[in-house]
Structures are given as structure tokens and as C-alpha cells.
Amino acid sequence: MSHYNGLHVEIDQMKKLLEHTAKEYMYNFRHPQVVEISQQLDRLIVKVMGYGR
């Protein structure tokens, strides 16, 4: 598996974790754990967007 594909797998896993965590905190998108996971997901997405440049 290429690094690029690995990033996509990691993004999918992080999205599921974000959904689960948001639900756990009653969709309080300001909860520190929800914010942290969302920021991690953002960083992964930026990596994929810049891949190959």
C-alpha cells in the first residue's frame, strides 16, 4: 500500500472516530476531545491535498 493510500485509510478511520466521539459528547462540537480529533483529521486532509506537489 502506498503512503497516499495509507493516508486515505487513516482519514477514514479518523472520520469514524470523530463521528463516534461527537455522538458520545451529544454533538457538542466545542468539546475539547471533539475539537482535537477534528484538528487531527484536518491535518491529514491537508497532507493528502499537498501530496505529489
C-alpha positions in Angstrom: 0.0 0.0 0.0 1.4 3.4 -0.9 1.8 6.2 1.6 -1.0 8.1 -0.3 -3.4 5.2 0.1 -2.4 4.8 3.7 -3.4 8.4 4.4 -6.8 7.7 2.9 -7.2 4.7 5.2 -6.1 6.8 8.2 -8.6 9.6 7.2 -11.4 7.1 7.0 -10.6 5.8 10.5 -10.3 9.3 11.9 -13.7 10.2 10.4 -15.3 7.3 12.2 -13.6 8.2 15.4 -14.8 11.8 15.0 -18.4 10.6 14.4 -18.2 8.4 17.4 -16.7 11.0 19.7 -19.1 13.7 18.6 -22.0 11.4 19.3 -20.5 10.5 22.7 -20.5 14.1 23.7 -24.0 14.8 22.3 -22.7 16.5 19.2 -21.0 19.3 21.3 -18.6 20.3 18.6 -16.8 22.6 21.1 -15.9 19.7 23.4 -12.0 19.5 23.6 -11.9 15.9 22.5 -14.1 16.6 19.5 -12.0 19.6 18.6 -8.8 17.7 18.9 -9.9 14.8 16.7 -11.3 17.3 14.2 -7.9 19.1 14.0 -6.1 15.8 13.5 -8.4 15.0 10.7 -7.8 18.4 9.2 -4.1 17.9 9.2 -4.4 14.5 7.5 -6.6 16.1 4.8 -4.1 18.9 4.2 -1.4 16.2 3.8 -3.4 14.4 1.1 -4.2 17.7 -0.6 -0.4 18.5 -0.8 0.6 15.0 -1.8 2.5 14.9 -5.1 3.2 18.6 -5.3 
